Amino acid sequence: MKEKKVVLVVNDTRLLEVTTGIFAGQSFTVFPFYHFEEIPVELFSPEQLFVWEVKDISAENLKWIDFLKKKESIRFIVMDLLSDQYVTHLIDDPKTYLELSKQSYKIRDLLHMAEMVFAEEYPFAALKSYLVEDSLLFSEEITQGENYLEEAERIIGDFLQKYDLEKKIRDKDIFFLALGEIIENFVEYQLIKLKKVPKITLEYGFDKERIVISARDKLGEADLGPLLKSFVRPLSMKGDESGGEYSKEGVYVGPRGRGMNIVKHGAHRLISIIKRESEAILDKRTQFIFIVYLDKKEEATDNASVNMIVCF
């Protein structure tokens, strides 16, 4: 396994201390910072994994996204732990870092995603990596001649009914809105921008704890810049008075950002992958994986609070 280096940016003293300890306890080399602007330029390299608490994202420090998106590869996790009262209670109550990771599924998933980024054979692109061993997995191709959105909704709807999963989803309506946003993004990008007939591979599976759904193409031609900006876009940011896609500070606030927020509200985790060139162990692709935990209805205000984007 490659050396695991994490550049950690958390604008909260206690959470920075705790997350640094959690990563260090799992043999990561951690570079902790209170603000993004404090990071030395030499640490902006493809070998690092950036982990950023969303509360520190502002119009001023998003200028670094323009710097990052020019890199050939990027590994980026955005977390929103400070909005979770349960997590903030845990970190204020002295515990070992191992106990914290066991008590919070968000911290557990944060570590799991980070481990996969540095593992060989790119496990973060495989649905089975997010499920327990021997879980049921399915795959369908959505191709020319079909209504892509309706077909995706039919496939996933039948899947949920067959395995009696519908009632276990926190909000079924926004779940399908999230699925629709992802499918529409693929169709619009391939059909309108690339002038190609859309082909989408839909994969899905579940275990006792979660549902995992993936949509991907075989092109790997997604534009990293707008995707990355919409990925880290805070929920409260609004467009300028002219209705443009950028605020006066230069922050992307366009429709793709709002669509991504719909996806975040419809899922607990979101993983975006852009693979530019095929290898023997992984074909080129643009891929979105979203994870919905079952029976989490009590967390009505909780959106996808640990999200990852990998481009390479």
Long-range contacts (C-beta under 8 A, 24 or more apart in sequence): 1-118, 1-119, 1-120, 2-47, 2-118, 3-29, 3-47, 3-118, 4-28, 4-29, 4-49, 4-114, 4-115, 4-118, 5-29, 5-31, 5-47, 5-48, 5-49, 6-30, 6-31, 6-48, 6-49, 6-50, 6-51, 6-114, 7-31, 7-33, 7-39, 7-43, 7-48, 7-49, 7-50, 7-51, 8-32, 8-33, 8-51, 9-33, 9-34, 9-35, 9-36, 9-39, 9-50, 9-51, 9-52, 9-53, 9-56, 10-34, 10-52, 10-53, 10-56, 11-35, 11-53, 11-55, 11-56, 12-53, 12-55, 12-82, 14-91, 14-92, 15-53, 15-81, 15-82, 15-88, 15-91, 18-91, 18-97, 18-100, 19-51, 19-81, 19-110, 21-97, 22-97, 22-100, 22-101, 22-107, 22-110, 22-111, 23-51, 23-111, 23-114, 25-97, 25-98, 26-111, 26-114, 26-115, 28-114, 35-61, 36-61, 36-64, 37-61, 37-64, 39-64, 44-68, 44-71, 45-71, 46-71, 46-72, 46-73, 46-74, 46-75, 46-312, 48-75, 49-75, 49-76, 49-77, 49-114, 49-117, 49-118, 50-74, 50-75, 50-76, 50-77, 51-77, 51-79, 51-110, 51-114, 52-76, 52-77, 52-78, 52-79, 52-232, 53-79, 53-80, 53-81, 53-82, 54-78, 54-79, 54-80, 54-83, 54-232, 54-234, 55-80, 55-82, 55-83, 57-232, 57-234, 59-247, 59-249, 59-250, 59-251, 60-249, 62-229, 62-232, 62-249, 62-250, 62-251, 63-250, 65-228, 65-229, 65-232, 66-225, 68-228, 69-224, 69-225, 69-228, 69-229, 72-312, 73-310, 73-311, 73-312, 74-224, 74-228, 74-309, 74-310, 74-311, 74-312, 75-117, 75-308, 75-310, 76-228, 76-231, 76-232, 76-308, 76-309, 76-310, 77-110, 77-113, 77-114, 77-306, 77-307, 77-308, 78-231, 78-232, 78-306, 78-307, 78-308, 78-309, 79-106, 79-110, 79-305, 79-306, 79-307, 80-303, 80-305, 80-306, 81-106, 81-107, 81-305, 83-301, 83-305, 84-302, 84-305, 105-293, 106-305, 106-306, 109-269, 109-291, 109-306, 110-306, 113-271, 113-306, 113-308, 117-308, 117-310, 121-281, 121-282, 122-275, 122-281, 122-282, 124-271, 124-273, 124-308, 124-310, 125-273, 125-275, 125-282, 125-285, 125-287, 125-289, 127-203, 127-204, 127-205, 127-212, 127-214, 127-289, 128-205, 130-210, 130-212, 130-269, 130-289, 130-291, 131-205, 131-206, 131-207, 131-210, 131-212, 132-207, 132-208, 132-209, 135-205, 135-206, 135-207, 136-163, 136-205, 136-206, 137-203, 137-204, 137-205, 138-203, 138-204, 138-205, 139-201, 139-202, 139-203, 139-204, 140-201, 140-202, 140-203, 141-199, 141-200, 141-201, 141-202, 142-183, 142-198, 142-199, 142-200, 142-201, 142-202, 143-197, 143-198, 143-199, 143-200, 144-197, 144-198, 144-199, 148-183, 148-184, 148-186, 148-187, 148-198, 148-200, 149-180, 149-183, 149-184, 149-187, 152-179, 152-180, 152-183, 152-200, 152-202, 152-215, 153-179, 153-180, 155-202, 155-204, 156-202, 156-204, 156-213, 159-204, 160-211, 163-206, 165-206, 165-211, 165-294, 168-294, 168-295, 169-211, 169-292, 169-294, 170-292, 170-296, 170-297, 170-299, 170-300, 171-266, 174-262, 174-265, 174-266, 175-266, 175-267, 175-292, 176-266, 177-262, 177-266, 178-262, 178-263, 178-264, 178-265, 178-266, 178-267, 178-290, 179-213, 179-266, 181-259, 181-260, 181-262, 181-263, 181-266, 182-215, 182-263, 182-288, 182-290, 183-215, 184-259, 185-256, 185-259, 185-288, 186-215, 186-217, 186-286, 189-222, 189-286, 190-217, 190-219, 194-219, 194-221, 206-294, 208-294, 209-293, 209-294, 210-268, 210-291, 210-292, 210-293, 210-294, 211-291, 211-292, 211-294, 212-289, 212-290, 212-291, 212-292, 213-289, 213-290, 213-292, 214-287, 214-288, 214-289, 215-287, 215-288, 216-273, 216-285, 216-286, 216-287, 216-288, 217-285, 217-286, 217-287, 218-283, 218-284, 218-285, 219-284, 219-285, 219-286, 220-274, 220-275, 220-276, 220-277, 220-284, 220-285, 220-286, 221-286, 222-274, 222-286, 224-274, 224-311, 226-252, 226-254, 226-256, 227-256, 227-272, 227-274, 227-309, 228-309, 228-311, 229-257, 230-254, 230-256, 230-257, 230-259, 230-260, 231-260, 231-272, 231-307, 231-309, 233-257, 233-260, 233-261, 235-261, 235-264, 235-303, 261-303, 263-288, 263-290, 263-304, 264-303, 264-304, 264-307, 265-303, 265-304, 266-290, 266-292, 267-291, 267-292, 267-303, 267-304, 268-292, 268-293, 268-296, 268-302, 268-303, 268-304, 268-305, 269-304, 269-306, 269-307, 270-304, 270-307, 270-308, 271-307, 271-308, 271-309, 271-310, 272-307, 272-308, 272-309, 272-310, 273-309, 273-310, 273-311, 274-310, 274-311, 274-312, 275-312, 276-311, 276-312
